[in-house]
Amino acid sequence: MRLRAGVIGLLVLATAAPAFADGVTLPATAPERADVTKARDEFVAGAELVKKAQWAEALAAFERSAKLRPHAVTTYDIGACLRAMGQYTRARETFVRALAENDKGGGAQLSDSLVADSKGYIAEIDHLLATATVQLTPSNAAIAVDGRPLEVQVGAATPTLVAGTLPPGAGAPPPVGVFKLVLDPGVHVVTLSRKGFADAIVNRTFLPGSATELKLELDRLPATMHITSNEAGSVVTVNGADVGVAPVDVSRPAGSYRLIVKKDHFVTYESQVEVQAGEEANLEAKLFAEKTAITQTWWFWTAAGVVVAGAAVGTYFVTRTSPTPERPALDGGGLGWTLKVQ
C-alpha cells in the first residue's frame, strides 16, 4: 500500500546527516543523532503496527516520530492512519499539511505518487464529509462538537467551521450566527452554552455526503427574585399580582418589575426592579411604622373626653356653690296685696 512507500522513504531520510543551504554536509551532533535515532525507531514501530491494522497505536507512533523529526512523509502517514480510522476531517487537514510541507521543502520530501495519493484522498474525503447549514440563536453562544471547539476554515467562500480538527476543550462562539459546519459522517453530540441561557445538548446523525439544515436555539433562563421583609406577614405583589407573604421566591423572565411590599399600619415599600436572565436577586423590603395624626390616637380622645367631662363637672359645681341672689321685697302692687307661698 501507499503507506508503506511513505515508511520506506522516511527511513532513508532519517538516517541521513542534516544538509545545509550552502551544500556542505556536516556530521550530526550527538543530541541530533539521538533524536534522529528515536524518530526512526518510532517510525519503524508505526510501520509494524500498520501491518497489523492497529491504526490508533500506529498513529501514536507516527505522531511521536513527527514531534522528534518533522517530515512530510510522516505527516502523510498520520493522515493515512486517520483516514483508516474514519476521522476524515482530521485526515483531510493532515494530507493538506503534508502537501504544504512538501512544497516548503522544495518538493523533495514526497514522491510523485504520494503527492497524487494525498490529492486523491482529499478529493475522496470531500465527498464523504457531511455538511450542515447552522443557524445559531443567540449568535454568540459557545458551540462544541464531541467535546471539541470548531476550527474556522481559512479562505472559504462562505463562513465555514470544521469539527474534529482541534484538541478537546470548551466550546467557543462562532464568528457569525449562520455558518457552514463540516464534520465526519456518523453520530455527533453538539453542545451549546451561554450565560443567562439554559445549556443545550443535541444528538444528531449525519449521513456521508449529506447536506442538512440545523437550527440550534438556547432557551433563556428565568430570573429569580428572593424577596424578604423586616416585618413578618408582609404581603408581596409583583406587577400588581399577589405572589405571597415574605419571604418568597419569584421566578420571572428577564425584565423590569414593579415590586410592592405592604402591611397594615406600616408605610408601603415600592421599588422598580431590573433583573437579568439567569440572575438571582436578593431584595429586602424595610417597612417603617406609620406616623399617626394626633387626632387619630386613642389617648388624644381619651384626654379630650376627660377635659370635657371635667369642664362640665366644674360648671355644675360652680353653679351649685354660688350664693343664691335675694329676691326683692314684695310691694303688693297697686292694691297692696301679697301672697306668701309655702
C-alpha positions as CSV (number, residue, x, y, z in Angstrom):
1,M,0.0,0.0,0.0
2,R,1.0,3.6,-0.4
3,L,1.6,4.0,3.4
4,R,4.5,1.5,3.1
5,A,6.0,3.7,0.4
6,G,5.9,6.6,2.8
7,V,7.5,4.5,5.5
8,I,10.4,3.4,3.3
9,G,11.0,7.0,2.1
10,L,11.4,8.3,5.6
11,L,13.6,5.5,6.8
12,V,16.1,6.6,4.1
13,L,15.8,10.3,5.1
14,A,16.0,9.7,8.8
15,T,19.5,8.1,8.6
16,A,20.9,11.0,6.5
17,A,23.0,13.7,8.2
18,P,21.5,17.2,8.0
19,A,22.3,19.1,4.9
20,F,22.7,22.9,5.0
21,A,21.8,25.5,2.4
22,D,25.4,26.0,1.3
23,G,25.6,22.4,0.1
24,V,28.1,21.4,2.8
25,T,27.1,18.2,4.6
26,L,28.1,18.0,8.2
27,P,28.0,15.1,10.6
28,A,25.1,15.2,13.1
29,T,25.9,16.2,16.6
30,A,25.2,13.7,19.4
31,P,21.9,15.2,20.5
32,E,20.6,15.4,16.9
33,R,21.7,11.9,16.3
34,A,19.8,10.7,19.4
35,D,16.7,12.5,18.1
36,V,17.0,11.0,14.7
37,T,17.5,7.5,16.1
38,K,14.5,7.8,18.3
39,A,12.4,9.2,15.4
40,R,13.4,6.3,13.2
41,D,12.6,3.8,15.9
42,E,9.1,5.3,16.4
43,F,8.6,5.3,12.7
44,V,9.5,1.7,12.3
45,A,7.2,0.8,15.2
46,G,4.4,2.6,13.5
47,A,5.0,0.7,10.3
48,E,4.9,-2.6,12.1
49,L,1.6,-1.6,13.7
50,V,0.2,-0.7,10.3
51,K,0.8,-4.2,9.1
52,K,-1.4,-5.4,12.0
53,A,-4.1,-2.8,11.2
54,Q,-3.6,-1.3,14.7
55,W,-4.3,2.2,13.4
56,A,-4.6,4.0,16.8
57,E,-1.3,2.6,18.0
58,A,0.4,3.3,14.7
59,L,-1.0,6.9,14.7
60,A,0.5,7.5,18.1
61,A,3.9,6.2,17.0
62,F,4.0,8.3,13.9
63,E,3.0,11.4,15.9
64,R,5.9,10.8,18.3
65,S,8.2,10.4,15.4
66,A,7.0,13.7,13.8
67,K,7.4,15.5,17.0
68,L,11.1,14.5,17.1
69,R,11.8,14.9,13.4
70,P,9.0,16.6,11.3
71,H,8.8,15.3,7.7
72,A,6.1,15.4,5.0
73,V,6.2,11.6,4.7
74,T,5.4,11.2,8.4
75,T,2.6,13.7,8.1
76,Y,1.3,11.7,5.2
77,D,1.3,8.5,7.2
78,I,-0.5,10.2,10.0
79,G,-3.2,11.2,7.6
80,A,-3.4,7.7,6.3
81,C,-4.0,6.4,9.8
82,L,-6.7,8.9,10.5
83,R,-8.4,8.1,7.2
84,A,-8.4,4.4,8.1
85,M,-10.0,5.3,11.5
86,G,-12.8,7.3,9.9
87,Q,-11.6,10.6,11.2
88,Y,-12.0,12.3,7.9
89,T,-11.8,16.0,8.9
90,R,-8.5,15.4,10.7
91,A,-7.2,13.2,7.8
92,R,-8.1,15.9,5.2
93,E,-6.3,18.6,7.2
94,T,-3.3,16.3,7.6
95,F,-3.0,15.5,3.9
96,V,-3.2,19.2,3.1
97,R,-0.4,19.9,5.6
98,A,1.7,17.1,4.1
99,L,1.5,18.7,0.7
100,A,2.3,22.1,2.2
101,E,5.4,20.7,4.0
102,N,6.5,19.1,0.8
103,D,6.2,22.4,-1.1
104,K,8.1,24.1,1.6
105,G,10.9,21.5,1.3
106,G,11.1,22.2,-2.4
107,G,9.0,19.2,-3.5
108,A,11.8,16.7,-2.4
109,Q,10.1,15.1,0.6
110,L,7.1,13.4,-1.0
111,S,7.3,11.2,-4.1
112,D,5.1,12.0,-7.1
113,S,2.9,9.0,-6.2
114,L,2.5,10.2,-2.6
115,V,1.6,13.7,-3.8
116,A,-1.0,12.2,-6.2
117,D,-2.3,9.9,-3.4
118,S,-2.6,12.9,-1.0
119,K,-4.7,14.9,-3.5
120,G,-6.8,11.8,-4.3
121,Y,-7.5,11.2,-0.6
122,I,-8.5,14.9,-0.2
123,A,-11.0,14.6,-3.1
124,E,-12.4,11.3,-1.7
125,I,-12.9,12.8,1.8
126,D,-14.6,15.9,0.4
127,H,-17.3,13.5,-1.0
128,L,-17.6,11.7,2.3
129,L,-17.8,14.6,4.7
130,A,-21.3,15.8,5.9
131,T,-22.2,19.4,5.9
132,A,-24.9,21.4,7.8
133,T,-26.0,24.9,7.5
134,V,-26.2,26.0,11.1
135,Q,-28.4,28.8,12.4
136,L,-27.4,29.6,15.9
137,T,-29.6,31.6,18.4
138,P,-28.2,33.5,20.1
139,S,-25.4,34.0,17.6
140,N,-22.7,34.4,20.2
141,A,-23.4,31.2,22.0
142,A,-20.5,28.9,22.6
143,I,-20.6,25.7,20.4
144,A,-18.7,22.5,20.6
145,V,-19.0,19.1,18.7
146,D,-18.0,16.0,20.5
147,G,-16.2,18.0,23.2
148,R,-14.1,20.0,20.8
149,P,-14.3,23.6,19.6
150,L,-14.8,24.3,15.9
151,E,-12.0,25.4,13.7
152,V,-12.6,28.2,11.2
153,Q,-11.7,27.2,7.7
154,V,-9.5,30.0,6.2
155,G,-10.2,31.1,2.7
156,A,-13.7,29.5,2.4
157,A,-16.2,31.3,0.2
158,T,-18.8,31.2,3.0
159,P,-18.2,31.2,6.7
160,T,-17.2,27.6,7.4
161,L,-16.3,25.8,10.6
162,V,-14.8,22.3,10.8
163,A,-15.5,19.8,13.6
164,G,-13.0,17.4,15.0
165,T,-9.7,19.0,14.0
166,L,-8.9,21.0,17.2
167,P,-7.9,19.4,20.5
168,P,-10.6,18.7,23.1
169,G,-11.8,21.7,25.0
170,A,-14.6,24.1,25.8
171,G,-16.8,25.4,23.0
172,A,-16.3,28.9,21.6
173,P,-18.7,31.4,19.8
174,P,-18.6,31.3,16.0
175,P,-17.7,34.4,14.1
176,V,-21.2,34.6,12.7
177,G,-24.6,33.2,13.7
178,V,-25.2,31.4,10.4
179,F,-22.4,29.3,9.0
180,K,-21.5,26.0,7.3
181,L,-20.5,23.2,9.5
182,V,-18.2,20.4,8.1
183,L,-18.0,17.1,10.1
184,D,-17.4,13.4,9.8
185,P,-20.4,11.2,8.9
186,G,-21.9,9.5,11.9
187,V,-23.3,10.4,15.3
188,H,-22.3,13.6,16.9
189,V,-23.1,15.5,20.1
190,V,-23.4,19.2,19.8
191,T,-23.3,21.3,23.0
192,L,-24.3,24.9,23.3
193,S,-23.9,27.3,26.2
194,R,-24.2,31.0,27.1
195,K,-24.6,33.0,30.3
196,G,-28.2,33.6,31.0
197,F,-29.4,30.7,28.9
198,A,-30.0,27.0,29.6
199,D,-27.3,24.7,28.2
200,A,-28.5,22.6,25.3
201,I,-27.2,19.2,24.1
202,V,-28.2,18.0,20.6
203,N,-27.5,14.5,19.4
204,R,-27.7,14.1,15.6
205,T,-26.7,11.5,13.0
206,F,-25.2,12.8,9.7
207,L,-25.0,10.6,6.6
208,P,-21.9,10.5,4.4
209,G,-22.0,13.4,1.9
210,S,-25.3,14.7,3.3
211,A,-26.2,18.4,3.4
212,T,-28.7,19.4,6.1
213,E,-30.0,22.4,7.9
214,L,-29.5,22.6,11.7
215,K,-31.3,25.2,13.8
216,L,-29.8,25.5,17.2
217,E,-31.5,27.7,19.8
218,L,-31.0,28.2,23.5
219,D,-33.8,29.0,25.9
220,R,-33.4,32.0,28.2
221,L,-33.2,31.2,31.9
222,P,-35.7,32.9,34.2
223,A,-34.6,35.4,36.7
224,T,-35.3,34.6,40.4
225,M,-36.1,37.3,43.0
226,H,-35.8,36.3,46.6
227,I,-37.9,38.9,48.5
228,T,-37.7,39.3,52.3
229,S,-39.1,41.9,54.7
230,N,-38.1,43.1,58.2
231,E,-41.8,42.7,59.2
232,A,-43.3,39.2,59.3
233,G,-46.6,38.8,57.4
234,S,-45.8,41.4,54.7
235,V,-47.7,40.9,51.5
236,V,-45.7,41.0,48.3
237,T,-47.0,41.9,44.8
238,V,-45.1,41.9,41.6
239,N,-46.5,44.0,38.7
240,G,-49.8,44.0,40.6
241,A,-50.0,40.3,41.1
242,D,-50.1,38.9,44.6
243,V,-47.2,36.4,44.9
244,G,-47.4,35.6,48.6
245,V,-46.1,36.6,52.0
246,A,-42.4,37.5,52.5
247,P,-40.0,35.7,52.4
248,V,-41.0,34.4,49.0
249,D,-39.1,33.4,45.8
250,V,-40.5,34.7,42.5
251,S,-39.3,33.4,39.0
252,R,-39.9,35.7,36.0
253,P,-38.4,36.3,32.6
254,A,-35.7,38.9,32.4
255,G,-37.1,42.4,32.5
256,S,-38.3,45.3,34.8
257,Y,-40.8,44.7,37.5
258,R,-42.8,46.8,40.0
259,L,-42.3,45.4,43.5
260,I,-44.7,46.3,46.3
261,V,-44.5,45.1,49.9
262,K,-47.1,46.2,52.4
263,K,-48.6,45.5,55.8
264,D,-51.2,47.2,57.8
265,H,-50.0,50.2,59.9
266,F,-46.7,50.3,58.0
267,V,-45.6,52.5,55.2
268,T,-45.8,50.6,51.9
269,Y,-42.5,49.7,50.2
270,E,-42.3,50.2,46.5
271,S,-39.4,49.7,44.0
272,Q,-38.8,49.2,40.3
273,V,-36.5,46.1,40.0
274,E,-34.5,45.2,36.9
275,V,-33.4,41.6,36.6
276,Q,-31.3,39.7,34.0
277,A,-31.8,36.2,32.6
278,G,-30.4,33.6,35.0
279,E,-29.8,36.2,37.7
280,E,-30.7,35.5,41.4
281,A,-31.5,38.8,43.0
282,N,-31.9,39.2,46.8
283,L,-34.3,42.0,47.7
284,E,-35.1,43.2,51.2
285,A,-38.0,45.5,51.9
286,K,-37.7,47.5,55.0
287,L,-41.1,48.7,56.4
288,F,-41.5,51.5,58.9
289,A,-44.4,52.2,61.2
290,E,-46.9,54.8,60.1
291,K,-46.9,58.2,61.9
292,T,-50.5,58.5,63.2
293,A,-52.1,62.0,63.4
294,I,-52.7,63.3,66.9
295,T,-56.5,63.5,66.3
296,Q,-56.5,59.7,65.4
297,T,-54.8,58.4,68.5
298,W,-56.9,56.9,71.4
299,W,-55.1,58.7,74.1
300,F,-55.9,62.1,72.4
301,W,-59.6,61.4,72.5
302,T,-59.4,59.9,76.0
303,A,-57.6,63.0,77.2
304,A,-60.1,65.2,75.4
305,G,-63.0,63.4,77.0
306,V,-61.5,63.9,80.4
307,V,-61.2,67.6,79.7
308,V,-64.8,67.9,78.5
309,A,-66.1,65.9,81.4
310,G,-64.0,68.0,83.9
311,A,-65.4,71.2,82.4
312,A,-68.9,70.0,82.7
313,V,-68.5,69.0,86.3
314,G,-66.7,72.2,87.2
315,T,-69.5,74.2,85.7
316,Y,-72.0,72.2,87.8
317,F,-70.2,72.8,91.0
318,V,-69.6,76.4,90.2
319,T,-73.3,76.9,89.6
320,R,-74.4,74.9,92.6
321,T,-72.0,76.6,95.1
322,S,-72.6,80.2,94.1
323,P,-74.8,82.2,96.6
324,T,-78.4,82.5,95.7
325,P,-79.4,86.1,95.0
326,E,-82.0,87.6,97.4
327,R,-85.4,88.3,96.0
328,P,-86.6,91.9,96.2
329,A,-89.4,92.6,98.8
330,L,-92.9,92.3,97.5
331,D,-94.6,95.6,97.5
332,G,-98.2,94.2,96.9
333,G,-98.7,96.1,93.7
334,G,-101.1,98.8,93.4
335,L,-103.6,97.1,95.8
336,G,-101.0,96.3,98.4
337,W,-102.0,92.5,98.2
338,T,-99.3,90.0,98.9
339,L,-99.4,86.1,98.8
340,K,-96.9,84.0,100.7
341,V,-96.2,80.7,99.1
342,Q,-95.0,77.9,101.5
